[in-house]
Amino acid sequence: MDEDQDKLIVFQNKNIRRTWFKEDWYYSLIDIIEVLTESSNPTDYLKKLRKRDLELGNYIGTKCPQVEMLTDKNIKRKFIAGNIKDIFRIIQSIPSSKAEPFKLWLAKVGKDRIDEIENPEIAQERMKELYEKKGYSKDWIDKRLRGIAIRQNLTDEWKERGVRKQKDFAILTSEISKATFGLTPSEYKNYKNLPKKSKINLRDHMDDLELIFTMLGERVTTEISQKEKPEIFVKIKDVAKRGGGVAGVARKKAEEELGRNVVTKNNYLEKSKELGKKINK
């Protein structure tokens, strides 16, 4: 991707509108179609494409939302948009040699992901860049990345204890959160007024202290589990509750000293909206 946030390098000087939506970049499909086909009426081209390829038409209808972006006249209106995965699906149905450079770019993206798996430090640096672009401070980012490492150690420990099902991981996480903050993750998201049934990560909307106590609860849980090596789920669940309880006691003490609640209603949604506005200017 080009340094200029409004362009994709594979399209050279062609502007492709995009906006931050549901924790991902979404691009205007009309702009993509116009560049790949040089059609004078990309909207009509997309309509015909969807009729000709019913499978694609169904895919776009279910996967590609209407997202608010700015027109050339700086007026807000909704455009059908897709993320990188959606765009890759669409260009497969476009008979254009101009799609080839974009496919090569996507291949490079795939290689980057493989490099990240082989060298986690690369992934960490890219994650830092992503959070910086979303408006987070470097101090917050350091805590968030440390929290990710602590979380990974905890889930690895749970796997060692035989935890496999996603719902069981969710139950254990909920126990730690409830003991630490008095709220389950879903209750916490609701308290912060975060959209329900979304992929938004609660921790991306925590401030420094919330992250610190989250890390404390999960790290203590890991330590207790490594020491006691619980073999059945009910005992693993008890360890999670106890680990979160340690963080809960520390949180309450901190609140007494600070004279305020650690848990806040603040979230970073507004920052994301402001970022989207800047990018679309």
HUPEVEN-V465588 format. One record per residue. N is the residue number from 1. RES is the residue in one letter. PSI is psi as a letter, one per 40 degrees, with the letter a starting at -180 (999 if undefined). Layout:
<<N	RES	PSI> <N	RES	PSI>>
This chain:
<<1	M	i> <2	D	i> <3	E	d> <4	D	h> <5	Q	e> <6	D	e> <7	K	i> <8	L	h> <9	I	d> <10	V	e> <11	F	e> <12	Q	b> <13	N	e> <14	K	h> <15	N	h> <16	I	h> <17	R	i> <18	R	i> <19	T	i> <20	W	h> <21	F	h> <22	K	f> <23	E	f> <24	D	i> <25	W	h> <26	Y	h> <27	Y	i> <28	S	h> <29	L	d> <30	I	d> <31	D	d> <32	I	d> <33	I	d> <34	E	d> <35	V	d> <36	L	d> <37	T	e> <38	E	f> <39	S	i> <40	S	e> <41	N	g> <42	P	d> <43	T	d> <44	D	d> <45	Y	d> <46	L	d> <47	K	d> <48	K	d> <49	L	d> <50	R	d> <51	K	d> <52	R	d> <53	D	g> <54	L	d> <55	E	d> <56	L	d> <57	G	d> <58	N	d> <59	Y	d> <60	I	d> <61	G	d> <62	T	d> <63	K	d> <64	C	h> <65	P	i> <66	Q	h> <67	V	h> <68	E	h> <69	M	i> <70	L	h> <71	T	i> <72	D	d> <73	K	e> <74	N	f> <75	I	h> <76	K	h> <77	R	i> <78	K	h> <79	F	i> <80	I	h> <81	A	i> <82	G	i> <83	N	a> <84	I	d> <85	K	d> <86	D	d> <87	I	d> <88	F	d> <89	R	d> <90	I	d> <91	I	e> <92	Q	d> <93	S	e> <94	I	h> <95	P	g> <96	S	h> <97	S	d> <98	K	e> <99	A	d> <100	E	d> <101	P	d> <102	F	d> <103	K	d> <104	L	d> <105	W	d> <106	L	d> <107	A	d> <108	K	d> <109	V	d> <110	G	d> <111	K	d> <112	D	d> <113	R	d> <114	I	d> <115	D	d> <116	E	d> <117	I	d> <118	E	d> <119	N	g> <120	P	d> <121	E	d> <122	I	d> <123	A	d> <124	Q	d> <125	E	d> <126	R	d> <127	M	d> <128	K	d> <129	E	d> <130	L	d> <131	Y	d> <132	E	d> <133	K	d> <134	K	e> <135	G	e> <136	Y	i> <137	S	i> <138	K	d> <139	D	d> <140	W	d> <141	I	d> <142	D	d> <143	K	d> <144	R	d> <145	L	d> <146	R	d> <147	G	d> <148	I	d> <149	A	d> <150	I	d> <151	R	d> <152	Q	d> <153	N	d> <154	L	d> <155	T	d> <156	D	d> <157	E	d> <158	W	d> <159	K	d> <160	E	d> <161	R	e> <162	G	e> <163	V	h> <164	R	d> <165	K	i> <166	Q	d> <167	K	d> <168	D	d> <169	F	d> <170	A	d> <171	I	d> <172	L	d> <173	T	d> <174	S	d> <175	E	d> <176	I	d> <177	S	d> <178	K	d> <179	A	d> <180	T	d> <181	F	e> <182	G	e> <183	L	h> <184	T	i> <185	P	d> <186	S	d> <187	E	d> <188	Y	d> <189	K	d> <190	N	d> <191	Y	d> <192	K	e> <193	N	f> <194	L	i> <195	P	h> <196	K	i> <197	K	f> <198	S	i> <199	K	e> <200	I	h> <201	N	h> <202	L	d> <203	R	d> <204	D	e> <205	H	e> <206	M	i> <207	D	a> <208	D	d> <209	L	d> <210	E	d> <211	L	d> <212	I	d> <213	F	d> <214	T	d> <215	M	d> <216	L	d> <217	G	d> <218	E	d> <219	R	d> <220	V	d> <221	T	d> <222	T	d> <223	E	d> <224	I	d> <225	S	d> <226	Q	d> <227	K	d> <228	E	d> <229	K	f> <230	P	i> <231	E	e> <232	I	i> <233	F	d> <234	V	d> <235	K	d> <236	I	d> <237	K	d> <238	D	d> <239	V	d> <240	A	d> <241	K	d> <242	R	d> <243	G	d> <244	G	d> <245	G	d> <246	V	d> <247	A	d> <248	G	d> <249	V	d> <250	A	d> <251	R	d> <252	K	d> <253	K	d> <254	A	d> <255	E	d> <256	E	d> <257	E	d> <258	L	d> <259	G	f> <260	R	i> <261	N	i> <262	V	d> <263	V	h> <264	T	i> <265	K	e> <266	N	i> <267	N	i> <268	Y	e> <269	L	d> <270	E	d> <271	K	d> <272	S	d> <273	K	d> <274	E	d> <275	L	d> <276	G	d> <277	K	d> <278	K	d> <279	I	d> <280	N	e> <281	K	999>>
